[in-house]
Amino acid sequence: MPSSEARVRTEKAGRYLDQLCKHFSHKIPAQWEASSGRLEFDMGTCRMEVEREALVLCCEAEDQADLQTVKTVVGDHLVRFAWREDLAIEWSNGP
């Protein structure tokens, strides 16, 4: 199963995790706590972890096209929520 990870440097990782999960919970299954969360899209999933100065995004899907869709949806929303910051989201491919 294709996967990809991004470590997004921000001091507001917990805030963005909360915003993403609350936003998506109106449309898809979403679970979250203070330092972790999971979004379950039809095309794949995104797990999130809050680190000291970063939000770690781990996406998985059945194929590369669906993986790209999950990454785009989550990444675009994160950038929109963090419009005051110049976030860099650089994805690396998993195994």
C-alpha positions as CSV (number, residue, x, y, z in Angstrom):
1,M,0.0,0.0,0.0
2,P,1.6,3.3,-1.0
3,S,2.3,5.8,1.7
4,S,3.8,9.2,2.2
5,E,4.9,11.3,5.1
6,A,5.5,15.0,5.7
7,R,6.9,16.7,8.8
8,V,5.5,20.3,8.7
9,R,7.5,22.6,11.0
10,T,5.1,24.8,13.0
11,E,4.7,25.8,16.7
12,K,1.0,25.5,16.3
13,A,0.9,21.8,15.4
14,G,-1.8,20.9,18.1
15,R,-4.0,23.7,16.9
16,Y,-3.8,22.6,13.3
17,L,-4.4,19.0,14.1
18,D,-7.6,20.0,16.0
19,Q,-8.8,22.3,13.2
20,L,-8.2,19.6,10.5
21,C,-10.0,16.9,12.5
22,K,-12.9,19.1,13.5
23,H,-13.3,20.3,9.9
24,F,-13.3,16.9,8.3
25,S,-15.4,15.3,11.0
26,H,-18.5,16.9,9.4
27,K,-17.9,14.8,6.3
28,I,-15.8,11.7,7.1
29,P,-14.9,9.6,10.1
30,A,-12.3,11.5,12.2
31,Q,-10.8,10.7,15.6
32,W,-8.4,12.8,17.5
33,E,-6.8,13.6,20.9
34,A,-4.5,16.4,21.9
35,S,-1.4,14.9,20.2
36,S,-2.7,12.6,17.5
37,G,-5.5,12.2,15.0
38,R,-6.8,10.1,12.1
39,L,-8.9,11.0,9.0
40,E,-10.6,8.2,7.1
41,F,-11.3,9.3,3.5
42,D,-13.0,6.9,1.0
43,M,-9.7,6.9,-1.0
44,G,-7.3,6.5,2.0
45,T,-6.3,7.7,5.4
46,C,-4.2,10.3,7.1
47,R,-2.7,9.9,10.5
48,M,-1.4,13.0,12.3
49,E,1.0,13.3,15.2
50,V,2.0,16.5,17.1
51,E,5.7,16.7,17.8
52,R,7.6,19.5,19.7
53,E,7.7,21.9,16.7
54,A,6.0,20.0,13.9
55,L,2.9,18.3,12.7
56,V,3.6,14.9,11.1
57,L,1.3,13.8,8.4
58,C,1.3,10.1,7.4
59,C,-1.0,9.2,4.4
60,E,-1.9,5.8,2.9
61,A,-4.0,4.7,0.0
62,E,-4.6,1.7,-2.2
63,D,-2.8,3.3,-5.2
64,Q,-0.7,6.3,-6.1
65,A,-3.5,8.3,-7.6
66,D,-5.6,8.0,-4.4
67,L,-2.5,8.7,-2.3
68,Q,-2.0,11.9,-4.2
69,T,-5.6,12.9,-3.6
70,V,-5.3,12.4,0.1
71,K,-2.1,14.4,0.3
72,T,-3.5,17.2,-1.8
73,V,-6.8,17.5,0.2
74,V,-5.0,17.4,3.6
75,G,-2.2,19.7,2.5
76,D,-4.4,22.3,0.9
77,H,-6.6,22.5,4.0
78,L,-3.6,22.8,6.3
79,V,-2.1,25.6,4.2
80,R,-5.5,27.4,4.3
81,F,-5.8,27.1,8.0
82,A,-2.3,28.3,8.5
83,W,-2.5,31.2,6.2
84,R,-0.5,33.4,8.6
85,E,2.5,31.1,8.3
86,D,4.5,30.2,5.3
87,L,4.3,26.4,5.8
88,A,6.4,24.0,3.8
89,I,4.9,20.6,3.2
90,E,7.4,18.3,1.6
91,W,6.2,14.7,1.2
92,S,8.5,11.7,1.2
93,N,7.4,8.3,-0.1
94,G,7.1,5.5,2.4
95,P,8.0,1.8,1.8
